[in-house]
């Protein structure tokens, strides 16, 4: 008989909860530590004033799109890597990993080239304010050199997580963060014997830190765990039949993340149209939000791995029960995270000494909105990043993710913010409505059980 409530089944859930947390916590902590880096960088740049915060946030939109494209590639490949690992098929596991590596290298190189050659044109898409563009473009031209090493590190991380070694990338990330924070402090303010570069110092620090991270990750994967390391021969060994299934399943995920990230980045056209102080406030709010939703990234990817391995083992009938448990625990954590975000906002904002009172009050309002929507956002992470993708239902992920964004939230945000100038307090309500619409559609799909597919049988 299946349990009917979270409280009454906690004891029965203990083995599952243990495995869920052991997988999701290292992934979540790695994401959180990465967010801590962004927070420290934002805090240090924040000492320089509203304009530098706005400029670095603007330039960061390029990496935001690239990062989600890589997440799409990793998520698409994880569908296969996790199921092949559950099946014990190492040959096809390596082929799937090799395909992911090749795609990640290609898009990372492309974005590096764009950042190097057309920095002003790129940041000009999001803002027409010349002073913001003048500061953001040189920053982008430097920080884009970190894109390739970051892509390689994320590809290595994908392999480590799927073979049950999520702790190693976490330790490497901790080291990378320490290097980044120390170098940022030195390069931005001219401390510790380093020259003073101001805003551009943050970009130099990121590049050096990411190169170190990549060197350690790749050395370990191709050294100690060489049997799981993708190589050129694995890429060349991919058969047409497998390539067809791989791209038919993973391509919607990649396109989903790409199209969604472009749409999400377009919100910034509205925010920067409202003034660079609004852009700075949204940038700070998003940095603080990312710090706390890192656990949701962990639960989403852990869900994908656990469900993928369960389905790969041929235990499809167990999947709906696991989905319910993962959603319930994530929702509880979402409530806790929302309370923490509101309670901690005064302390967090007190660290931004260089920002204006206008930016400070706007950030406070945005954090309240984000805290309220946090439980729903967490459940969306579990179901879209985990549940539906683990079952190979990637086309429905694409539809749900993008219909709510492009057909509901984004048009209403442009209408209220770009054309009607109603103010950020009203405009941001139409930003967060995306998560509400998304959750309704996700729940309808999950109840149908049409998302469960064994792709490696």
ChimeraX attribute file (.defattr): number of C-alpha atoms within 10 A of each C-alpha:
attribute: neighborCount
match mode: 1-to-1
recipient: residues
	/A:1	3
	/A:2	6
	/A:3	12
	/A:4	8
	/A:5	10
	/A:6	14
	/A:7	9
	/A:8	10
	/A:9	13
	/A:10	14
	/A:11	10
	/A:12	11
	/A:13	15
	/A:14	11
	/A:15	10
	/A:16	15
	/A:17	17
	/A:18	11
	/A:19	12
	/A:20	20
	/A:21	15
	/A:22	15
	/A:23	24
	/A:24	25
	/A:25	22
	/A:26	22
	/A:27	27
	/A:28	24
	/A:29	21
	/A:30	25
	/A:31	23
	/A:32	24
	/A:33	20
	/A:34	19
	/A:35	21
	/A:36	20
	/A:37	24
	/A:38	22
	/A:39	22
	/A:40	18
	/A:41	25
	/A:42	22
	/A:43	21
	/A:44	24
	/A:45	29
	/A:46	23
	/A:47	16
	/A:48	18
	/A:49	16
	/A:50	22
	/A:51	20
	/A:52	24
	/A:53	29
	/A:54	29
	/A:55	27
	/A:56	26
	/A:57	23
	/A:58	31
	/A:59	28
	/A:60	20
	/A:61	21
	/A:62	22
	/A:63	19
	/A:64	17
	/A:65	21
	/A:66	24
	/A:67	22
	/A:68	21
	/A:69	26
	/A:70	27
	/A:71	22
	/A:72	24
	/A:73	26
	/A:74	26
	/A:75	27
	/A:76	27
	/A:77	28
	/A:78	28
	/A:79	30
	/A:80	29
	/A:81	29
	/A:82	27
	/A:83	30
	/A:84	25
	/A:85	23
	/A:86	22
	/A:87	18
	/A:88	13
	/A:89	13
	/A:90	15
	/A:91	16
	/A:92	19
	/A:93	26
	/A:94	25
	/A:95	28
	/A:96	25
	/A:97	25
	/A:98	24
	/A:99	22
	/A:100	26
	/A:101	24
	/A:102	17
	/A:103	17
	/A:104	26
	/A:105	18
	/A:106	13
	/A:107	18
	/A:108	25
	/A:109	17
	/A:110	14
	/A:111	19
	/A:112	22
	/A:113	16
	/A:114	17
	/A:115	27
	/A:116	17
	/A:117	12
	/A:118	14
	/A:119	23
	/A:120	20
	/A:121	13
	/A:122	20
	/A:123	24
	/A:124	20
	/A:125	13
	/A:126	21
	/A:127	23
	/A:128	14
	/A:129	13
	/A:130	11
	/A:131	13
	/A:132	22
	/A:133	25
	/A:134	15
	/A:135	21
	/A:136	28
	/A:137	23
	/A:138	18
	/A:139	24
	/A:140	29
	/A:141	21
	/A:142	21
	/A:143	24
	/A:144	25
	/A:145	24
	/A:146	22
	/A:147	26
	/A:148	23
	/A:149	23
	/A:150	24
	/A:151	25
	/A:152	24
	/A:153	23
	/A:154	22
	/A:155	27
	/A:156	23
	/A:157	22
	/A:158	24
	/A:159	26
	/A:160	21
	/A:161	22
	/A:162	25
	/A:163	16
	/A:164	14
	/A:165	15
	/A:166	21
	/A:167	19
	/A:168	16
	/A:169	23
	/A:170	22
	/A:171	13
	/A:172	17
	/A:173	24
	/A:174	17
	/A:175	14
	/A:176	23
	/A:177	22
	/A:178	14
	/A:179	19
	/A:180	25
	/A:181	22
	/A:182	14
	/A:183	24
	/A:184	30
	/A:185	22
	/A:186	21
	/A:187	24
	/A:188	24
	/A:189	21
	/A:190	16
	/A:191	14
	/A:192	11
	/A:193	8
	/A:194	15
	/A:195	13
	/A:196	15
	/A:197	16
	/A:198	19
	/A:199	25
	/A:200	23
	/A:201	25
	/A:202	28
	/A:203	27
	/A:204	21
	/A:205	24
	/A:206	27
	/A:207	20
	/A:208	18
	/A:209	24
	/A:210	24
	/A:211	19
	/A:212	17
	/A:213	23
	/A:214	22
	/A:215	13
	/A:216	14
	/A:217	22
	/A:218	19
	/A:219	13
	/A:220	15
	/A:221	18
	/A:222	15
	/A:223	11
	/A:224	10
	/A:225	14
	/A:226	13
	/A:227	13
	/A:228	18
	/A:229	21
	/A:230	25
	/A:231	18
	/A:232	11
	/A:233	11
	/A:234	18
	/A:235	18
	/A:236	11
	/A:237	13
	/A:238	18
	/A:239	10
	/A:240	9
	/A:241	8
	/A:242	14
	/A:243	14
	/A:244	11
	/A:245	14
	/A:246	19
	/A:247	15
	/A:248	15
	/A:249	21
	/A:250	27
	/A:251	19
	/A:252	21
	/A:253	30
	/A:254	25
	/A:255	17
	/A:256	23
	/A:257	26
	/A:258	22
	/A:259	20
	/A:260	22
	/A:261	20
	/A:262	17
	/A:263	17
	/A:264	20
	/A:265	18
	/A:266	17
	/A:267	21
	/A:268	21
	/A:269	20
	/A:270	25
	/A:271	27
	/A:272	22
	/A:273	19
	/A:274	18
	/A:275	14
	/A:276	23
	/A:277	21
	/A:278	23
	/A:279	26
	/A:280	29
	/A:281	27
	/A:282	24
	/A:283	23
	/A:284	28
	/A:285	23
	/A:286	17
	/A:287	21
	/A:288	23
	/A:289	21
	/A:290	20
	/A:291	21
	/A:292	22
	/A:293	24
	/A:294	24
	/A:295	26
	/A:296	30
	/A:297	25
	/A:298	27
	/A:299	30
	/A:300	28
	/A:301	31
	/A:302	29
	/A:303	29
	/A:304	29
	/A:305	32
	/A:306	24
	/A:307	29
	/A:308	33
	/A:309	24
	/A:310	23
	/A:311	26
	/A:312	27
	/A:313	18
	/A:314	17
	/A:315	12
	/A:316	16
	/A:317	12
	/A:318	12
	/A:319	19
	/A:320	15
	/A:321	11
	/A:322	19
	/A:323	18
	/A:324	13
	/A:325	19
	/A:326	22
	/A:327	23
	/A:328	15
	/A:329	15
	/A:330	24
	/A:331	21
	/A:332	13
	/A:333	19
	/A:334	25
	/A:335	18
	/A:336	14
	/A:337	21
	/A:338	23
	/A:339	15
	/A:340	13
	/A:341	22
	/A:342	17
	/A:343	13
	/A:344	12
	/A:345	16
	/A:346	12
	/A:347	9
	/A:348	13
	/A:349	19
	/A:350	11
	/A:351	14
	/A:352	20
	/A:353	14
	/A:354	16
	/A:355	24
	/A:356	13
	/A:357	9
	/A:358	12
	/A:359	19
	/A:360	20
	/A:361	12
	/A:362	19
	/A:363	22
	/A:364	16
	/A:365	16
	/A:366	20
	/A:367	21
	/A:368	18
	/A:369	17
	/A:370	20
	/A:371	22
	/A:372	18
	/A:373	18
	/A:374	27
	/A:375	23
	/A:376	19
	/A:377	23
	/A:378	28
	/A:379	28
	/A:380	26
	/A:381	24
	/A:382	26
	/A:383	26
	/A:384	26
	/A:385	27
	/A:386	28
	/A:387	33
	/A:388	27
	/A:389	32
	/A:390	35
	/A:391	25
	/A:392	24
	/A:393	21
	/A:394	26
	/A:395	20
	/A:396	20
	/A:397	25
	/A:398	20
	/A:399	15
	/A:400	20
	/A:401	24
	/A:402	22
	/A:403	15
	/A:404	20
	/A:405	24
	/A:406	16
	/A:407	11
	/A:408	16
	/A:409	26
	/A:410	20
	/A:411	16
	/A:412	19
	/A:413	26
	/A:414	20
	/A:415	16
	/A:416	18
	/A:417	24
	/A:418	20
	/A:419	11
	/A:420	11
	/A:421	15
	/A:422	14
	/A:423	14
	/A:424	19
	/A:425	13
	/A:426	13
	/A:427	22
	/A:428	22
	/A:429	16
	/A:430	20
	/A:431	20
	/A:432	19
	/A:433	18
	/A:434	21
	/A:435	22
	/A:436	14
	/A:437	17
	/A:438	22
	/A:439	22
	/A:440	13
	/A:441	16
	/A:442	20
	/A:443	13
	/A:444	10
	/A:445	18
	/A:446	17
	/A:447	10
	/A:448	9
	/A:449	14
	/A:450	11
	/A:451	20
	/A:452	22
	/A:453	19
	/A:454	21
	/A:455	18
	/A:456	18
	/A:457	11
